[in-house]
């Protein structure tokens, strides 16, 4: 594991190390030249103070030369500039010694300094030729003194040749020591530099893991937060606005659960590749959560932002072909706009999420801008969710029953259980609280209560002279998710002592787009025990005939939108007639919902409809009132 990591770093370290080394060399040469410029300026000032015009001019010429070398210094010329600098200094020092005190001149003190700088800048390639020049210059000065070419001011009996030899030995030892020490220093610097580069690589990889999505390699929410701060600080004060667009994939969870996570990952990568192509200098894309991407778009006006939303939707819903599967994704976009809706990631993301929620409610593949009342609506839902929990604990729910009538005999044969929420003196419609319960998952607990109550009250009907009276209970697709719905149904039947054939469970066509195999298995278990199934609101959804047989449906309930206005509307009559005939061919019972008058009941009976349900016979009634009505109806017959 560690060997792999090390080898993975190697190709990255070398180029970085070379670049860093070159930059370091350039900085070192620049520092050395600066030191010598300062030194020669001091020497020039001393020459000026002593009235030595010649060395004043020479010193200033050298300073000007060094300044020129600084201008030429770059990553390509640093070694040449370093050599010219050191040779200039050593030649200047030796020439000054020649004109003054030879071996005794203080300018020769520059020799060790030059060797030190040479070891730092060039190593042996600079030290050896410079050292040779220095050694030769010592013996040249000794020879010059011996022939009186140079007259040192120091009077001594010590031989100039011996002096030169001593200085050569000292300088040689000094040079060798510098070479050894510089070698250790360079090795240390190299090690430290390598460690720094490795640290930078590790830090970069860590930042990438923190700021980028592992799967798609797109920047994530944390990166979006940082980029927004930078965008707000760098954005010029103009009339442009910043759009924060959250794209939610509506049916991705279904793809993930049915085709597998590996397939889902391929879908995400394909989408990421598409979205990257939308990027430009004003557009940035992020993957901010599992099924959401975010765009940050700088635009001149709202019209441009709307155009981009349409473009993002078109790109998202283009058909995808992976392996042998071809399918289309559905999405919803929510848009918040800075600075009007906020100027931080949390503010913009929260409001864009509200807008996504609204877009999902309206229609697929649509977008919605944030509006202040959305937050109020969400808060109402959250409050209702809390109140639903209280309602479950305090048993605030009731079941009302609407009779199912045999059109041929006008006799009650069963009833549909319809839930009501009595909150104080107010009855809350199921249309208002059921969507919230489904979204929160509370529908499972509410549905279990409804099953047990309906079964218990149906059992009571049997003992009150209503033999054979069936009860129909609506199921939510959410109740199938956990896979334990059959257990709830069987427990409710057993607890009430009710014959399974008296229980009919109603499902809607929306259930057909869920995990059909998982649902089919559960329905099969219940049908095997004798429970009946009805397809509710038939004709308004997917109307897939294949699913009717697959889900063992025994009854079709014709949606009230076709029935309620069919009197005087031939088109609706034809639709209803077609559904009735189809049910006969498929050997299914049929129930017409929304029957509100005798004329409608007569037409349905003539078309061959078996059962009816609606206000023509009775509105939904509390359990006790329904029993009285049913008993009275039996007595009249």
NURO-300572 format. One line per 3 residues: number of its first residue (from 1); their letters; for each residue x, y, z of C-alpha. Coordinates in Angstrom, 3 decimals. Layout:
NUM> A> X/Y/Z | ...
//
This chain:
1> XXX> 0.000/0.000/0.000 | 2.719/2.466/0.998 | 4.928/1.400/-1.892
4> XXX> 2.136/2.218/-4.295 | 1.658/5.626/-2.722 | 5.361/6.339/-2.921
7> XXX> 5.619/5.366/-6.574 | 2.545/7.395/-7.340 | 4.212/10.465/-5.915
10> XXX> 7.510/10.055/-7.757 | 6.516/11.466/-11.153 | 4.882/14.400/-9.453
13> XXX> 7.808/15.224/-7.182 | 10.546/15.431/-9.805 | 9.154/18.266/-11.937
16> XXX> 8.059/20.193/-8.862 | 11.434/19.668/-7.227 | 13.308/20.836/-10.329
19> XXX> 11.168/23.950/-10.653 | 11.500/24.770/-6.992 | 15.284/24.157/-7.124
22> XXX> 15.681/26.547/-10.071 | 13.640/29.229/-8.328 | 15.772/28.758/-5.238
25> XXX> 18.990/29.107/-7.275 | 17.783/32.327/-8.881 | 16.944/33.726/-5.443
28> XXX> 20.370/32.689/-4.091 | 22.247/34.347/-6.976 | 20.161/37.473/-6.504
31> XXX> 21.048/37.524/-2.802 | 24.777/37.026/-3.471 | 24.864/39.832/-6.049
34> XXX> 23.009/42.085/-3.611 | 25.618/41.320/-0.927 | 28.477/42.167/-3.287
37> XXX> 26.738/45.346/-4.464 | 26.506/46.443/-0.829 | 30.147/45.482/-0.212
40> XXX> 31.451/47.389/-3.229 | 29.365/50.422/-2.367 | 31.011/50.442/1.074
43> XXX> 34.466/50.048/-0.513 | 33.673/52.874/-2.928 | 32.570/55.087/-0.052
46> XXX> 35.843/54.346/1.788 | 37.826/55.138/-1.384 | 35.932/58.394/-1.732
49> XXX> 36.626/59.215/1.919 | 40.351/58.540/1.403 | 40.390/60.500/-1.849
52> XXX> 41.325/57.408/-3.911 | 39.539/58.348/-7.149 | 40.812/55.371/-9.153
55> XXX> 39.336/52.707/-6.839 | 36.204/54.792/-6.362 | 35.576/54.659/-10.103
58> XXX> 36.511/50.967/-10.301 | 34.164/50.120/-7.430 | 31.249/52.002/-8.999
61> XXX> 31.908/50.324/-12.360 | 31.738/46.921/-10.664 | 28.470/47.929/-8.918
64> XXX> 26.989/48.987/-12.266 | 28.131/45.683/-13.766 | 26.432/43.732/-10.979
67> XXX> 23.199/45.697/-11.479 | 23.360/44.771/-15.161 | 23.770/41.116/-14.186
70> XXX> 20.654/41.379/-12.022 | 18.726/42.513/-15.074 | 19.939/39.471/-17.002
73> XXX> 19.207/37.049/-14.149 | 16.447/34.457/-14.814 | 15.871/30.706/-14.641
76> XXX> 17.899/30.170/-17.831 | 20.901/32.407/-17.058 | 21.358/32.004/-13.315
79> XXX> 24.470/29.760/-13.581 | 26.191/32.100/-16.083 | 25.362/35.170/-13.989
82> XXX> 26.616/33.401/-10.826 | 29.945/32.566/-12.516 | 30.423/36.076/-13.887
85> XXX> 29.686/37.547/-10.451 | 32.216/35.403/-8.585 | 34.927/35.789/-11.236
88> XXX> 34.398/39.553/-11.217 | 34.873/39.704/-7.454 | 37.963/37.492/-7.418
91> XXX> 39.605/39.331/-10.319 | 38.864/42.651/-8.640 | 40.330/41.395/-5.341
94> XXX> 43.508/40.061/-6.979 | 44.020/43.220/-9.036 | 43.648/45.404/-5.937
97> XXX> 46.145/43.180/-4.080 | 48.571/43.486/-6.998 | 48.482/47.277/-6.902
100> XXX> 48.819/47.490/-3.141 | 50.222/44.954/-0.641 | 50.181/41.660/-2.581
103> XXX> 49.943/38.714/-0.203 | 49.345/41.113/2.696 | 46.433/43.006/1.125
106> XXX> 43.095/42.789/2.933 | 41.233/42.387/-0.374 | 42.400/38.764/-0.425
109> XXX> 39.961/38.161/2.429 | 37.334/38.065/-0.302 | 38.759/34.730/-1.479
112> XXX> 37.133/32.602/1.286 | 33.854/34.488/0.807 | 33.934/33.715/-2.888
115> XXX> 34.551/30.028/-2.131 | 31.592/29.930/0.238 | 29.290/31.478/-2.353
118> XXX> 30.712/29.206/-5.053 | 29.885/26.128/-2.944 | 26.297/27.327/-2.568
121> XXX> 25.779/28.354/-6.170 | 27.793/26.030/-8.321 | 29.540/23.375/-6.299
124> XXX> 32.736/21.772/-7.562 | 32.359/23.147/-11.069 | 32.896/26.637/-9.666
127> XXX> 35.066/25.911/-6.625 | 37.864/24.048/-8.445 | 38.677/26.688/-11.152
130> XXX> 38.293/29.531/-8.648 | 40.559/27.728/-6.144 | 43.173/27.103/-8.844
133> XXX> 43.120/30.791/-9.759 | 43.521/31.759/-6.097 | 46.474/29.386/-5.542
136> XXX> 48.181/30.597/-8.696 | 47.613/34.202/-7.638 | 49.345/33.547/-4.278
139> XXX> 52.524/32.337/-5.968 | 52.271/35.102/-8.563 | 52.200/37.677/-5.759
142> XXX> 55.163/35.927/-4.067 | 57.118/36.107/-7.332 | 56.091/39.736/-7.845
145> XXX> 57.323/40.601/-4.332 | 60.605/38.734/-4.900 | 61.399/40.844/-8.003
148> XXX> 60.126/44.044/-6.342 | 57.215/44.303/-8.776 | 54.991/44.635/-5.703
151> XXX> 56.186/46.441/-2.631 | 54.148/45.492/0.432 | 53.912/48.022/3.220
154> XXX> 54.348/45.249/5.747 | 58.017/44.828/6.663 | 58.895/41.263/7.729
157> XXX> 61.706/38.746/7.428 | 59.190/36.019/6.563 | 59.742/34.728/3.017
160> XXX> 57.018/35.634/0.520 | 57.241/32.126/-0.943 | 56.671/30.621/2.502
163> XXX> 53.785/33.064/3.025 | 52.257/32.002/-0.323 | 52.651/28.323/0.575
166> XXX> 51.016/28.833/3.982 | 48.130/30.719/2.421 | 47.742/28.051/-0.288
169> XXX> 47.633/25.276/2.336 | 45.107/27.163/4.469 | 42.975/27.962/1.428
172> XXX> 43.125/24.334/0.185 | 42.034/22.957/3.565 | 39.400/25.678/3.762
175> XXX> 38.166/24.828/0.275 | 37.996/21.095/0.980 | 36.059/21.785/4.165
178> XXX> 33.664/24.011/2.290 | 33.143/21.315/-0.360 | 32.353/18.713/2.304
181> XXX> 30.105/21.004/4.324 | 28.326/22.320/1.247 | 27.710/18.729/0.162
184> XXX> 26.021/17.972/3.473 | 24.086/21.235/3.327 | 22.941/20.567/-0.233
187> XXX> 21.861/17.038/0.654 | 19.934/18.421/3.627 | 18.348/21.137/1.506
190> XXX> 17.453/18.579/-1.153 | 15.853/16.322/1.457 | 13.927/19.201/2.962
193> XXX> 12.844/20.350/-0.478 | 11.667/16.846/-1.386 | 9.767/16.612/1.879
196> XXX> 8.209/20.014/1.221 | 7.146/18.979/-2.275 | 5.749/15.707/-0.923
199> XXX> 3.925/17.639/1.772 | 2.517/19.982/-0.871 | 1.383/17.004/-2.970
202> XXX> -0.239/15.339/0.064 | -1.850/18.635/1.031 | -3.107/19.141/-2.518
205> XXX> -4.539/15.606/-2.601 | -6.161/16.112/0.805 | -7.674/19.414/-0.339
208> XXX> -8.894/17.698/-3.482 | -10.618/15.024/-1.408 | -12.170/17.702/0.781
211> XXX> -13.146/20.098/-2.011 | -13.914/17.716/-4.888 | -16.374/14.886/-5.411
214> XXX> -14.611/11.509/-5.539 | -16.922/10.049/-8.177 | -17.386/12.840/-10.734
217> XXX> -14.270/14.896/-9.848 | -16.489/17.975/-9.832 | -16.023/20.551/-7.063
220> XXX> -18.316/19.903/-4.113 | -20.352/22.022/-1.709 | -17.302/23.042/0.348
223> XXX> -15.575/24.310/-2.805 | -18.751/26.125/-3.773 | -18.751/27.919/-0.405
226> XXX> -15.161/29.105/-0.939 | -15.792/30.111/-4.547 | -18.853/32.146/-3.590
229> XXX> -16.834/34.097/-1.022 | -14.238/34.809/-3.706 | -16.878/35.688/-6.297
232> XXX> -18.585/38.158/-3.981 | -15.280/39.796/-3.064 | -14.001/39.998/-6.669
235> XXX> -17.248/40.751/-8.510 | -17.166/44.251/-10.031 | -19.873/46.673/-8.992
238> XXX> -22.075/46.403/-12.085 | -25.644/45.405/-12.872 | -24.880/41.671/-13.126
241> XXX> -26.603/39.173/-10.843 | -25.430/35.808/-9.572 | -27.753/32.861/-10.070
244> XXX> -27.509/29.870/-7.702 | -29.226/26.973/-9.502 | -29.848/23.618/-7.827
247> XXX> -30.649/20.743/-10.214 | -32.430/17.802/-8.568 | -32.725/14.465/-10.418
250> XXX> -36.240/13.239/-9.740 | -36.015/9.613/-10.804 | -32.376/8.877/-9.979
253> XXX> -33.210/6.964/-6.788 | -35.419/4.635/-8.804 | -32.553/4.024/-11.267
256> XXX> -30.151/3.416/-8.391 | -32.424/0.954/-6.609 | -33.535/-1.012/-9.680
259> XXX> -30.348/-1.088/-11.771 | -27.783/-0.877/-8.981 | -25.353/1.674/-7.572
262> XXX> -22.667/0.890/-10.139 | -25.077/1.779/-12.911 | -26.141/4.880/-10.984
265> XXX> -22.494/5.971/-10.747 | -22.199/5.733/-14.539 | -25.286/7.915/-14.891
268> XXX> -23.775/10.529/-12.569 | -20.493/10.538/-14.490 | -22.337/10.941/-17.790
271> XXX> -24.302/13.853/-16.389 | -21.147/15.440/-14.964 | -19.493/15.281/-18.402
274> XXX> -22.495/17.014/-19.923 | -22.595/19.718/-17.269 | -18.860/20.452/-17.552
277> XXX> -19.482/21.464/-21.177 | -21.788/24.219/-19.890 | -18.939/25.825/-17.958
280> XXX> -17.347/29.086/-19.072 | -15.814/32.117/-17.390 | -19.228/33.031/-15.942
283> XXX> -20.579/29.517/-15.244 | -19.425/27.025/-12.604 | -20.799/23.561/-11.854
286> XXX> -20.647/21.580/-8.597 | -21.970/18.304/-7.241 | -23.401/19.424/-3.926
289> XXX> -25.225/16.251/-2.835 | -26.001/12.699/-3.922 | -28.722/13.550/-6.440
292> XXX> -28.156/17.276/-6.864 | -25.841/19.410/-8.977 | -25.434/23.144/-8.525
295> XXX> -24.638/25.830/-11.072 | -23.357/29.279/-10.169 | -24.042/31.585/-13.096
298> XXX> -23.185/35.274/-13.460 | -25.678/36.904/-15.825 | -26.793/40.421/-16.793
301> XXX> -30.513/39.814/-16.118 | -33.217/37.298/-15.224 | -33.944/36.507/-18.876
304> XXX> -30.391/35.184/-19.322 | -30.805/33.103/-16.176 | -34.052/31.626/-17.505
307> XXX> -32.342/30.773/-20.801 | -29.623/28.926/-18.901 | -32.228/26.979/-16.893
310> XXX> -33.844/25.810/-20.129 | -30.418/24.825/-21.454 | -29.586/22.861/-18.278
313> XXX> -32.923/21.013/-18.467 | -32.379/20.117/-22.140 | -28.930/18.765/-21.365
316> XXX> -30.227/16.773/-18.372 | -33.121/15.038/-20.129 | -31.240/14.005/-23.259
319> XXX> -31.593/10.206/-23.617 | -28.895/8.190/-21.876 | -27.624/4.904/-23.253
322> XXX> -25.610/2.774/-20.823 | -24.983/-0.907/-21.435 | -28.223/-2.241/-22.937
325> XXX> -30.418/0.351/-21.212 | -31.873/3.464/-22.829 | -33.740/5.897/-20.609
328> XXX> -34.409/9.547/-19.861 | -33.853/11.395/-16.615 | -36.343/13.762/-15.064
331> XXX> -35.161/16.847/-13.207 | -36.330/19.914/-11.321 | -34.426/23.185/-10.948
334> XXX> -34.609/25.689/-8.127 | -33.091/29.152/-8.517 | -32.033/31.710/-5.930
337> XXX> -30.433/34.987/-6.937 | -27.691/36.944/-5.194 | -27.639/39.477/-3.707
340> XXX> -31.457/39.581/-3.422 | -31.871/36.119/-1.847 | -28.643/36.149/0.156
343> XXX> -24.889/36.364/-0.233 | -23.687/33.130/1.382 | -23.797/29.501/0.312
346> XXX> -26.144/28.488/3.135 | -28.663/31.224/2.357 | -28.679/30.666/-1.406
349> XXX> -28.681/26.863/-1.127 | -31.573/26.837/1.349 | -33.713/29.085/-0.823
352> XXX> -32.830/27.225/-4.028 | -33.924/24.016/-2.246 | -37.305/25.585/-1.480
355> XXX> -37.628/26.485/-5.170 | -36.682/22.915/-6.198 | -39.427/21.587/-3.950
358> XXX> -41.945/23.888/-5.646 | -40.737/22.873/-9.138 | -41.091/19.170/-8.257
361> XXX> -44.658/19.776/-7.094 | -45.669/21.523/-10.302 | -44.382/19.361/-13.163
364> XXX> -41.316/17.356/-14.176 | -38.439/19.029/-16.018 | -39.313/22.522/-14.862
367> XXX> -37.624/25.282/-12.897 | -38.807/27.752/-10.310 | -37.325/30.909/-8.801
370> XXX> -37.359/31.324/-5.041 | -40.282/33.283/-3.602 | -40.765/34.241/0.014
373> XXX> -44.089/32.399/0.341 | -42.326/29.106/-0.490 | -40.585/29.197/2.850
376> XXX> -43.902/29.789/4.573 | -45.367/26.784/2.719 | -42.448/24.563/3.738
379> XXX> -42.719/25.739/7.325 | -46.431/24.919/7.264 | -45.569/21.421/6.064
382> XXX> -42.974/21.051/8.809 | -45.511/22.209/11.398 | -48.087/19.812/9.977
385> XXX> -45.563/17.001/10.158 | -45.096/17.743/13.866 | -48.864/17.947/14.361
388> XXX> -49.338/14.607/12.568 | -47.056/12.949/15.096 | -49.215/14.413/17.857
391> XXX> -52.361/13.280/16.036 | -51.053/9.695/15.935 | -50.212/9.753/19.632
394> XXX> -53.556/11.311/20.628 | -55.655/9.225/18.186 | -57.146/12.217/16.387
397> XXX> -57.889/10.244/13.203 | -61.290/8.824/12.296 | -62.546/6.589/9.511
400> XXX> -65.601/7.596/7.513 | -67.350/5.127/5.212 | -68.998/5.652/1.835
403> XXX> -71.173/2.772/0.618 | -70.486/0.740/-2.516 | -73.772/-0.076/-4.197
406> XXX> -74.809/-2.891/-6.548 | -76.352/-0.982/-9.469 | -78.585/-3.915/-10.427
409> XXX> -80.246/-4.277/-6.997 | -79.413/-0.885/-5.447 | -78.158/-2.795/-2.366
412> XXX> -75.151/-1.851/-0.219 | -72.465/-4.485/-0.703 | -69.533/-2.773/0.882
415> XXX> -67.921/0.528/1.837 | -64.723/2.448/1.237 | -62.875/3.607/4.370
418> XXX> -61.871/7.267/4.088 | -59.622/8.790/6.729 | -60.370/12.122/8.389
421> XXX> -58.272/14.158/10.819 | -60.310/15.788/13.560 | -58.201/18.597/14.937
424> XXX> -60.288/20.169/17.662 | -63.529/21.274/16.007 | -61.961/21.215/12.528
427> XXX> -61.951/18.315/10.078 | -58.777/18.380/7.938 | -59.073/16.913/4.456
430> XXX> -56.832/13.954/3.579 | -55.814/15.840/0.404 | -54.063/18.283/2.707
433> XXX> -52.244/15.979/5.124 | -51.706/12.701/3.210 | -48.921/14.145/0.934
436> XXX> -47.110/15.412/4.049 | -47.531/12.047/5.764 | -46.202/10.213/2.698
439> XXX> -43.216/12.502/2.411 | -42.283/12.106/6.074 | -42.993/8.360/6.207
442> XXX> -45.670/8.800/8.876 | -48.165/7.322/6.401 | -46.864/3.877/7.355
445> XXX> -48.031/4.283/10.944 | -51.243/6.042/9.917 | -51.931/3.343/7.317
448> XXX> -51.401/0.592/9.863 | -53.924/2.262/12.185 | -56.412/2.625/9.305
451> XXX> -56.068/-1.070/8.395 | -56.611/-2.270/11.952 | -59.557/0.085/12.515
454> XXX> -61.255/-0.755/9.204 | -60.879/-4.500/9.817 | -62.247/-4.196/13.357
457> XXX> -65.262/-2.136/12.253 | -65.971/-4.439/9.304 | -65.988/-7.363/11.729
460> XXX> -68.476/-5.418/13.829 | -70.719/-4.980/10.758 | -70.881/-8.738/10.362
463> XXX> -72.215/-9.116/13.903 | -74.721/-6.293/13.356 | -76.665/-7.902/10.557
466> XXX> -74.483/-6.705/7.682 | -73.244/-10.128/6.607 | -70.908/-10.128/3.640
469> XXX> -70.399/-6.349/3.745 | -66.842/-5.684/2.539 | -64.480/-2.839/3.371
472> XXX> -61.986/-1.159/1.027 | -58.865/0.530/2.406 | -56.560/2.797/0.405
475> XXX> -52.843/2.014/0.418 | -49.977/4.420/-0.201 | -46.947/3.380/-2.321
478> XXX> -44.817/4.326/0.701 | -46.354/1.462/2.698 | -44.779/-1.037/0.270
481> XXX> -41.256/0.354/0.675 | -40.277/-1.537/3.815 | -41.521/-4.882/2.506
484> XXX> -43.511/-5.725/5.651 | -46.982/-4.595/4.505 | -48.331/-8.190/4.289
487> XXX> -47.472/-8.678/7.964 | -49.448/-5.549/8.906 | -52.451/-6.721/6.860
490> XXX> -52.407/-10.255/8.269 | -52.030/-8.946/11.820 | -54.992/-6.587/11.351
493> XXX> -57.170/-9.406/9.968 | -56.180/-11.767/12.749 | -56.698/-9.172/15.463
496> XXX> -60.208/-8.350/14.177 | -61.083/-11.959/13.352 | -62.102/-10.862/9.848
499> XXX> -62.337/-13.106/6.792 | -59.630/-11.900/4.285 | -62.191/-12.058/1.447
502> XXX> -64.042/-9.141/3.077 | -61.000/-6.872/2.785 | -60.233/-5.046/-0.440
505> XXX> -57.035/-2.984/-0.700 | -56.981/-0.104/-3.156 | -53.804/0.923/-4.958
508> XXX> -53.300/3.660/-7.538 | -51.602/3.444/-10.920 | -48.706/5.577/-9.621
511> XXX> -47.540/2.435/-7.836 | -46.664/0.970/-11.250 | -43.520/3.077/-11.642
514> XXX> -42.025/1.902/-8.370 | -39.979/-1.260/-7.845 | -42.554/-3.561/-9.464
517> XXX> -40.948/-6.877/-8.522 | -40.711/-5.909/-4.853 | -44.357/-4.766/-4.844
520> XXX> -45.579/-7.733/-6.870 | -44.160/-10.175/-4.318 | -45.987/-8.456/-1.458
523> XXX> -49.290/-8.317/-3.340 | -48.984/-11.988/-4.278 | -48.616/-12.956/-0.597
526> XXX> -51.775/-11.062/0.330 | -53.835/-12.318/-2.655 | -52.755/-15.866/-1.797
529> XXX> -54.388/-15.391/1.629 | -57.650/-14.234/0.029 | -57.315/-10.438/0.134
532> XXX> -58.695/-8.597/-2.931 | -57.038/-5.707/-4.755 | -58.623/-2.832/-6.654
535> XXX> -56.994/-0.301/-8.975 | -58.205/3.106/-7.787 | -58.663/6.169/-10.065
538> XXX> -58.194/4.025/-13.177 | -57.693/6.012/-16.394 | -55.929/9.013/-14.872
541> XXX> -52.442/7.495/-14.570 | -50.402/5.031/-16.590 | -53.221/2.602/-17.463
544> XXX> -50.755/-0.184/-18.171 | -52.833/-3.306/-18.827 | -49.841/-5.567/-18.250
547> XXX> -49.649/-4.387/-14.646 | -53.323/-5.246/-14.040 | -52.564/-8.924/-14.448
550> XXX> -49.158/-8.700/-12.803 | -50.633/-7.160/-9.639 | -53.551/-9.630/-9.406
553> XXX> -56.135/-6.841/-9.472 | -59.728/-8.006/-9.153 | -61.490/-4.645/-9.495
556> XXX> -61.178/-1.439/-11.518 | -62.449/1.758/-9.957 | -63.331/4.261/-12.699
559> XXX> -62.112/7.711/-11.699 | -64.786/10.251/-10.778 | -63.367/12.764/-13.293
562> XXX> -64.907/10.595/-16.050 | -68.124/9.790/-14.198 | -69.205/13.046/-12.564
565> XXX> -69.863/14.974/-15.813 | -70.700/12.117/-18.157 | -74.407/13.021/-18.449
568> XXX> -74.652/15.076/-21.611 | -70.993/14.438/-22.523 | -70.775/11.681/-25.134
571> XXX> -66.977/11.637/-25.121 | -66.863/10.849/-21.396 | -69.573/8.250/-21.853
574> XXX> -67.499/6.545/-24.550 | -64.422/6.549/-22.286 | -66.345/5.056/-19.382
577> XXX> -67.974/2.509/-21.674 | -64.550/1.472/-23.028 | -63.192/0.950/-19.496
580> XXX> -66.274/-1.103/-18.523 | -65.987/-3.327/-21.597 | -62.269/-3.800/-21.020
583> XXX> -62.931/-4.871/-17.407 | -65.469/-7.425/-18.654 | -62.998/-8.848/-21.161
586> XXX> -60.328/-9.090/-18.445 | -62.888/-10.610/-16.019 | -62.519/-7.749/-13.537
589> XXX> -65.189/-6.167/-11.383 | -65.782/-2.452/-11.942 | -66.828/0.376/-9.660
592> XXX> -67.777/3.862/-10.849 | -66.776/6.624/-8.408 | -68.411/10.033/-8.190
595> XXX> -72.017/9.036/-8.950 | -74.083/12.036/-7.847 | -77.473/11.575/-9.493
598> XXX> -79.894/8.963/-10.786 | -79.242/9.825/-14.447 | -75.578/8.936/-14.086
601> XXX> -76.428/5.719/-12.256 | -78.867/4.778/-15.016 | -76.309/5.326/-17.795
604> XXX> -73.689/3.307/-15.908 | -76.117/0.454/-15.336 | -77.010/0.456/-19.032
607> XXX> -73.334/0.277/-19.974 | -72.822/-2.766/-17.815 | -71.175/-1.179/-14.786
610> XXX> -71.580/-3.452/-11.766 | -71.066/-1.133/-8.767 | -71.386/2.551/-8.034
613> XXX> -70.181/4.833/-5.296 | -70.984/8.476/-4.661 | -73.142/11.143/-3.045
616> XXX> -76.216/9.874/-4.907 | -76.496/7.216/-2.223 | -74.560/8.788/0.647
619> XXX> -71.714/11.043/1.556 | -68.905/9.471/3.661 | -70.270/8.850/7.184
622> XXX> -68.764/8.085/10.602 | -68.805/4.378/11.486 | -71.927/4.446/13.664
625> XXX> -73.952/6.504/11.190 | -72.903/4.199/8.356 | -74.116/1.125/10.281
628> XXX> -77.499/2.793/10.877 | -77.792/3.733/7.184 | -76.846/0.250/6.009
631> XXX> -79.249/-1.419/8.435 | -82.066/0.904/7.363 | -81.358/0.145/3.718
634> XXX> -81.593/-3.605/4.391 | -84.923/-3.157/6.199 | -86.347/-1.147/3.269
637> X> -85.337/-3.865/0.837
//
